[in-house]
């Protein structure tokens, strides 16, 4: 669909007219009036215009516009003209309604107008915006659907289908937010070029850039809404769903019933496309987005530092004045008269004589004389002592100690599974590994098998295994 098939062709003409500032303010008041209402009485919007823009309305010049003689009469007529003009251009619509006082004219907003007014308000709003936790929201939606604690059957399939579309929308919003952050950093570069005061640069860096970019968007992506933190769970769940053809067909059927697409095949393709797109974005989002933003932040920080140095060096109110003053004092033959002139502002004292303390020499370090090299005697350790030390070191992990450890775990059981070994610390973890290692010895009192029952002679570590007493084999 073309743009002007979705919106009236003259919708934006008011923002290109000579009175565009007045129309922009009227649209902002329209947004505020509809902030929590479905429809607004025309008189209420008229009163808001008169209250907020009375002076601008009284001074406005609408020559060349289709304004009637009645509407030319001061601020009141101009306010009526504004309402009629916005209505004729498609920003609002009128309808009649009845209340306790009888029939009234109400204003309502078309769908496109509401969305555009929201955008215009965000562009005008100077408050610090906060990045939405898109990564956390994506991971939470997928994990809740994966666990399915509150739903079963078709309801669970529907939740998973909705979770995929929610994850797709959140990921799209995340990418758009990162694009906005990258572009906003570029805009701070341009603002910095026009700044000629040190305080302006400092305020722009620490107040504007620091609060509106670093604290609002970049820091949450590094700490709370971290992509590396949630990326792996998101990809694992999506991989599991995409590999399950039966689940994917069930989700496509739910999407078809929800009118996501026209046919079942189209729903399947759409789900696969969205799942693959989300996985692809999270696979490369750090290198293609976050690293690029970090580089821009570093560049902006370096530019800010260089700008501050340049302004400080040439600042004629602080360091520059001081440099100029000292240079003149050192070069001026009649420095006494100059010192007297500036004495009320600066307490400067002229050196009038030389003494042993007037000159300053850099202290040079003295060389220390070289001393003779001392020989270090190495103590030899006997072979017997080394063997005893090794015995003491490996005593807790000998084959006999491991056998006792395994027998204690067996207790009255005949089969011991790895999941029941209760690994609590480093010692028990090492003992569980050695139990598998020593289990390969045919003289041991137990067998090592995997969970399917295959004998694992010579295997050092198995992700899941069981130990079986030999007398039970």
N, C-alpha and C positions, 0 to 999 in steps of 0.2 A: 504494500500500500504506500502511495506517495504521501508526503507530509501534509499537503493541503487538501488531501482527501480525508485526513483524520481531523484536521482543525480548519476553522474558517480562513479564507485567503487573506482577510484583512485583520486577523487577530493581532499581529505584531505592529500594525501601523501606528498605534498610539505610542509605542516606544521609539518610533522614528520621527515623531512630530517635534516641532519647536518646544512644546510643553511636556516633553517626555519625562522630566523630573517630577512634575506634578502628577502625571499619570502613574508613574512608578510608585509614588507615595500613596496614591489612591488604591493601587493594587495591593500594597502592603497592608493598608487598613482593611481591605476586603478579606485578605488572608486571616488577619486577626479576628475579624467579625465571625468568620466561619470556623474558627479553630475547634470549637466543641459543639457546633450546631449543624443540623441538617438544612435548615432554611432560616433566613434572616429577614425580618420586616424591612421594607424599603425605608421607612422613616428612621429606623434604628441606624442603618448605614448612612443615611443623610445626616443624622445628628453627629455621628462619629467623624464624618468629613468636616462638618462645620467646627467641631471642637478641636480637631487636630490641624486642619489646614486653612483656617479662616483667613489668615493674612495672605497666604499664597494664592488662595482662591480670589481674594479681593484684588490682588495685583496682577492676576493672570490676564493674558491677552490672547483671545481666541480668534483673531482675525484670520480669515481664510478657511475657517471651519464652519460646518453647517449648524451654527448656533442661532437660535431665534431671538427676537427682540425681548421677549419676556425673560429668556435665560441670560441676557446680557446685564440684568439688573443686579449688580453687586455679587457678593460671595454666595448668597443664597441661590441666585439663578445659576451661577457657575457650578455649584454643587449638583443641582438638578441636571445640568448639561453633562457633567461628568458621568453620572449614573446612566443617562440615556446613551452616551457615547460608548461606554463600556458594554452596555447591553447590545447595541447595534453591531459592535465588532466581535461579539461572541464570548466575552469574558464572563458574562453572567446571563441568566434567563429570569424571566418574571412569571409568576403564577398567582392566581387569586386563591385566597384561603379564608376560612371563617374562624373567628374566635369569639370571645365573650362580647367584644365591642362591635361585632359585625364583620363585614367583608374587609379584607386587607390585601395589599400588594406585598407579596413575598419575593425575595431574591433566592435563587438556587444556583449552584455551580455545576456546569457540565464536567464530565470526568476528566477531559484533557485540561480544563482550566484549573481544576484542583491540583493536578500534578505539576503544572507549570508554576502555579503560585507557590507551591512548596519549594520548588527549585529556586525561584527568585528570592524567597525568604531566606533560604540557606546561604545564598550568595551575599545577601545584605547582613546577615547575622555575624556579629564580631565576637560572639562568645566562643570559648574553646570547645571544639567538638571532640568527642571521644570515639576511638575506634571500637566497633562492635566485635565481640569475641566470635568471629566467624569460624575459626579453626576448632575451638572448643565446642561450639554449637554443632558443627558437622560431626565431630567424633561422638558427642553425646547422643545425637539422633540415631546414628548407625549402631552404637552399642546398645541402646534401649531396644531397638528393633531386633537386634541379634539375640539378646537375652530373652525377650518375649515373656516377661514375668506376668503381665496382665492380660495377655491375649493368646488365643489358640486358633488353629485352623485358618480359615479365610481371613479372619481379622488380623492374624499375625502376618500373613502374606501381604495384606493391604498396608500394614504399618511399614513393612520393609520396602514396598514400592514407594510409599510416601517419603521414607527416609532417603531413598536414592534421589528423588527430585528435590528434597530439602537440601541434601548435601550439594547437589549441583547448583542450586540457587545461592547457597552460602559461599561456595567456591567462586562463583562468578562475582559476587559482591566483594569477596576478598581481593580478587584480581583488580577490580575497579578501584578499590580503596588504595591498593598499592600504586596503581597508576596515578591516582590523585596525589598521594604523598610524594611521588617522584616529581610530578609537575609542580607541586607547591614549593619543593626545594629549589627548583629552577627559578621560580618567581622571586624567592628571597635573594638570589644572586642579582637580579635586575634591580630590586629595591636597594640593595647595598651599594650599587654603582652611584645612585643618586644621593647617597648620604654623605654629608660633609662635616658632621659633628661626631665626636667620640661618643657622647652620651646616646646619640641616635643609634649608632652601631651596636653598642652594648645592650640597649633596650631591645633592639630587633633580634639580637642573638639569644639573650637569656630569657626575655619575657615572651616575645612572639614565637620565635623558632623553637626555643627550648620547651615551652609549654604547649604550643599548638601542633607541633610536629613530633618532637622527641618523646615527651611525656604522654601525649594523646595517642600516638600511633606506633612509633618504632619501639619504645620500651615494652609495651604489652606483647608485641610480637616476639620479643626476646625472652620474656619472663613468664607472663601469665598465659597468653594465647600463643604459645610457642609452636611454630611449625615443626621443628625437629621432635618435639615432645609428643605430638599427636599424629604425626605423619604415618608412622608404622602401623598403629592400630587401624587407622582409616583404610590403608591399602590392604591390610590383611582381611578385613571384613569384606571389602569390595571384591577381592580376589576369590574369596570363598563363595560369594554369591554368583559371580560371573561364571565360575566353573561348574556350578550346579544347574544343569539344563532344566530339570524339572521345576526347581524353584523359580528360575528365570521365566519359564512359560507361565507359571502360576501368577507371578508378578505382572507379566504382560497382560494376562486376562483381567487382573484387577485394574490395570491402567486403562484397558479398553472399556471396562464398565464405568470408569471414572472419566471417560471421554478425553483421555490424554491424546490419543490418535484415532484414526478412522478404522484401521484394521489391526488384527492381532500381529501380523508380521511387522507392521509399522511400529507397534508398541515394543516388540522385541528388539528391533533395530534401534529404536530411540533409547531404550534402557541400556543396551550395550554401548551405544555411543556416549551416553552420559557417564556411565561407569568408567569407561576407558579415558574419557576426558578428565575426570576428577583424578584418577590415578596418575595420568600424565602430568597434570598441573602440580600435584604434590611431589612428584619425582624431581621436577626441575624448578620448583618455585624458589628454592634457596639460591641456586646459581643464577637464574634469569631475573629474579625480582629483588630478593633480600640483599644479595651481594651488591647488586647495582645501586640500590638505595644507600647501603653502607658507604659505598665509594663516593656517592654524591654528598653524603653528610660529611665525610672527611674532606672533600674538596671545599665545601662551604666553610668548614671550620678553619681550614688553612687560609682561605680568602679573607675570612673575618679577622684572623690574627694579623695578616699582612696589612689589611685596611687600618686596623688599630695602630700598628706601628707607623704607617705612613702619616696618619692624621696626628699622632702624638708628636712626631718629629717636626711637622710643619705647623703645628698649632701655635698661633701667635698669641694665645692667651696664657699658656703655661710654659712648657719646655722650650718652645721657640723663642719666647720673650727672654727667658733666662739665658739661653745660648747667645742671643743677640747682645744682651746686656754685658755678659762677661767678655765677649769679643771686643766690644767698644771700650771697656775699661782697660783691657790689655793693650789696645792700640792707641788710645787717646793720650796725647802728650799732657794735656791739662786735665788729668783724671780727677784732681781734687775738686774742681767745680762740678763735675758730673756726679761725684759721690755725694756732695752736699745736696744736689737736687733730688737724688733718689733716697737720701737718708730717711725721710719720713715714712717711706713705704718699705724699705729694706734696710736692715741693720748690717751694713758692710763696713769692714775695717781694712784700711790700706796698709800694706807692709811698708814700714818706713825705714827699717834698718835690717842688717844681716847679722846673724849670730850663728853659733855652732848648731842651733836647732832649726835654722831657717831652711837649710838644704836637707833633702831626704834622699837616702840611698837605699836601694832594694837590698834586703838582707840575703846574702848568698849562703846556701847550705855548705857546711864544711865536709870534707871527705873523711870517712873513718878509715883508719889503717887496716889493712888486711891481716887477719890472724891466721894461724896455722890450722889446717884442716884436722879435725878430730876424727879418729877412726872409730867406727861403731862396731862393737863386738856383737856378732850374731850368736844367739843361744841355740844350740842344737837340741832337737827333741828326739829321744830314742824311738826306735821302731815299736818297742813294746808299749811305750806310753801312747803313741799314735793309735795302736790297735785298741787299747783300753778306751781311749776317747771315742773312737768310732763305735765301739760296743755300747758305751753309754748313750751316744747320740741316736743310734738306731734301735735301742732296746724297746722303746714304746711301740715300734712298728715292725717288730720281728714277726716271723710266720707264726710262732707260738702265741704271741699277743693277739694277732688277728684272729687265730682260730678260737681263742677264748672269747674274744669280742663277738664273733659270729655265733658261738654256742649260747652265749647269754641272750642274743637276739632271738635265736630259735625258740628257746624255752621249751614248751610242750608242742610247738608247731612242727609240722613235717616240711612245710614249704614256707619260705620267707621271700616276700616280694620287695623289690627295691623301694617302692613307694611307702612301705611300712617300716623302713629302717630308721626313720626319724633323725635325719641329718640336722643337727642344731648348730654346730660350730665347725671350725677348721679341722679339729682332731677327728671328729666322727666322719667328716667328709673324706679325709685321707684314708681312714680305716675302711670305709665303704668301697673306695677304689681298690685298695689292697686286697679286700675280700674277693673281688673279681679276678685280680691278678694271681693270687695264690690258688684260686679255684681251678686254674688250669693244671695244677700239679695232680697227677693221678693218685698221689698218696694222701691228698686232702680228704676231709670227712664229708664233703658236699660237692654237688655238681652245680655248674653255672649254666643256665639256659635263658633264652629270651622268652618273651611272653607267649610266643607261639609254640614253645616246647623244643626248639632246636638247640642241640648241645653246642656250647660256645667255648670249646677248648682253645686256649691260647689267646682269648680276647681280653684286652686290657680294660676297656670301659664300654658299657652298653647303655644307651639312654634309658631303657626299661628292661629289667631282667628279674630272675628269681633264683634263689638258692634252694637246692633239694638235698636232703640228707641221703648219703649213698645207700644206707640200708633200706631207704624207701624207694630207690630208683627201680 
